[in-house]
């Protein structure tokens, strides 16, 4: 019988925590990259966990690709409905709050996220680069109309009404990046520049499997930065990390923030 591995306590990783704290205290320009693992404590499922990830149950190319959306937008919205409800109801957890406090305290230069949930902004972070888009706006692929998503998503979650373009009547897409769709160029370039100019990159809750976000820590390391990876699972870049923090990020980040903000 399979048993889920117990999440290590902070006491069990105290040596790694103090090493991470020392690296952060020594750094002058810290850039943070976050993935789905920072939002799972807020009740938002991730995509790649072996047992609970969304892609364990669904073929992403069928429901969450650009060509799939163009062919059958109704199928995308059927799949997206429970996830959208989870995202819109979610609140920041202590990890999001800790990062916002660290930014406000001058301990983080920029926060780059792969998430579309907007929880960093809800927590108070302001310098956020969203690599995979967001849910704040919708976009018509047919005529190009764009607008605020709130009235359309509210109606969709309440009544199942698809968001139809007020200009041409076609089904609109949230401004999230689907498979087969390019990432926003300006955001990617800014994220790469931030990685290049950092002297410490902190990865939080990312599997580092999706490009080009997965290459940002390697880019930072090649430019001379130190690297901290805080995530429960292994990543392809673990061998580059100065410190690996294998514990709950909703406990790790508040622990670090409390001590970093004393100085």
Residue pairs with C-beta under 8 A, 6 or more apart in sequence:
4 51
7 232
7 247
7 248
8 246
8 247
9 247
10 17
10 247
10 251
10 252
10 255
12 247
13 245
13 246
13 247
16 243
16 244
16 245
16 246
17 245
17 252
17 255
17 256
19 242
19 243
20 228
20 230
20 243
20 245
20 256
21 256
21 259
21 260
23 200
23 226
23 228
23 242
23 243
24 30
24 107
24 200
24 202
24 228
24 256
24 260
25 260
25 263
26 200
27 199
27 200
27 226
28 199
29 109
29 197
29 198
29 199
29 200
30 102
30 107
30 108
30 109
30 198
30 199
30 200
30 201
30 202
31 108
31 109
31 110
31 111
31 112
31 194
31 195
31 198
31 200
31 201
31 202
31 220
32 99
32 108
32 110
32 111
32 112
32 201
32 202
32 203
32 204
33 112
33 113
33 114
33 201
33 202
33 203
33 204
33 206
33 213
33 216
33 217
34 99
34 111
34 112
34 113
34 114
34 115
34 120
34 203
34 204
34 205
34 206
35 46
35 113
35 114
35 115
35 203
35 204
35 205
35 206
35 207
35 208
35 213
35 231
36 44
36 45
36 46
36 47
36 48
36 114
36 115
36 205
36 206
36 207
37 46
37 204
37 205
37 206
37 207
37 231
37 232
37 233
37 249
38 93
38 95
38 96
38 115
38 119
38 204
38 205
38 249
39 46
39 90
39 93
39 96
39 115
39 117
39 119
39 205
40 46
40 205
41 93
41 94
41 95
41 248
41 249
41 250
42 90
42 91
42 92
42 93
42 96
42 117
42 119
43 86
43 89
43 90
44 83
44 86
44 87
44 90
44 117
44 119
45 52
45 53
45 54
45 83
45 86
46 52
46 53
46 54
47 53
47 54
47 55
47 60
48 55
48 207
48 209
49 56
49 233
50 56
54 60
54 83
58 64
58 79
60 179
61 68
61 179
62 68
62 75
63 75
63 76
63 79
63 80
64 76
64 79
64 80
64 178
64 179
65 178
65 179
65 180
66 178
66 179
66 180
66 181
67 180
68 75
68 76
68 178
68 179
69 76
69 141
69 173
69 178
70 141
73 162
73 171
73 173
74 162
74 171
76 173
77 156
77 162
77 171
80 174
81 156
81 157
81 160
84 135
84 153
84 156
84 157
85 157
87 116
87 117
87 118
87 135
88 135
88 153
88 157
90 117
90 119
91 119
91 122
92 100
92 119
92 120
92 122
92 123
93 119
93 250
94 250
94 251
94 253
94 254
95 204
95 205
95 249
95 250
95 252
95 253
95 254
96 119
96 120
96 122
96 123
96 125
97 123
97 124
97 254
98 253
98 254
98 256
98 257
99 108
99 111
99 120
99 123
99 125
99 204
99 253
99 257
100 120
100 123
100 124
100 125
101 124
101 257
101 261
102 108
102 256
102 257
102 260
102 261
103 111
103 124
103 125
103 126
103 127
104 124
105 257
105 260
105 261
107 257
107 260
107 261
108 127
109 127
109 194
109 198
110 127
110 129
110 194
111 120
111 125
111 127
111 128
111 129
112 128
112 129
112 131
112 191
112 194
112 195
112 213
112 216
113 120
113 128
113 129
113 130
113 131
113 132
114 131
114 132
114 206
114 210
114 213
115 130
115 132
116 130
116 132
116 133
116 134
116 135
116 174
116 176
117 135
118 134
118 135
118 136
120 128
121 128
129 187
129 190
129 191
129 194
130 187
131 177
131 183
131 184
131 187
131 188
131 191
131 212
131 213
132 176
132 177
132 183
132 213
133 174
133 175
133 176
133 177
133 184
134 175
134 176
135 149
135 153
135 174
135 175
135 176
136 148
136 149
136 150
136 175
137 146
137 147
137 148
137 149
137 174
137 175
138 146
138 147
138 148
138 149
138 152
138 153
138 163
138 172
138 173
138 174
138 175
139 145
139 146
139 172
139 173
139 174
139 175
140 146
140 165
140 167
140 168
140 170
140 172
140 173
141 170
141 172
141 173
142 165
142 168
142 170
143 165
143 167
143 168
143 170
145 165
145 166
145 167
145 168
145 172
146 175
147 166
149 163
149 174
149 175
152 163
152 172
153 163
153 174
155 161
155 163
156 162
156 163
162 171
163 171
163 172
164 170
164 171
164 172
165 171
165 172
177 183
177 184
183 212
188 212
191 213
191 216
192 212
192 216
192 219
195 201
195 216
195 217
195 219
195 220
195 223
195 225
196 219
196 220
196 223
197 223
198 220
198 223
198 225
199 224
199 225
199 226
200 225
200 226
200 227
200 228
201 216
201 217
201 220
201 221
201 225
201 226
201 227
201 228
202 227
202 228
202 230
203 217
203 227
203 228
203 229
203 230
203 231
203 235
203 237
204 230
204 231
204 249
204 253
205 230
205 231
205 249
206 213
206 214
206 231
206 235
207 231
207 233
207 235
208 214
208 217
208 229
208 235
208 236
208 237
209 235
209 236
214 236
214 237
217 227
217 229
217 237
217 240
218 237
218 240
220 227
221 227
221 240
226 242
227 237
227 240
227 241
227 242
227 243
228 241
228 242
228 243
228 244
228 245
229 235
229 237
229 238
229 241
229 243
229 244
229 245
230 244
230 245
230 247
230 249
230 252
230 253
231 245
231 246
231 249
232 246
232 247
232 248
238 244
245 252
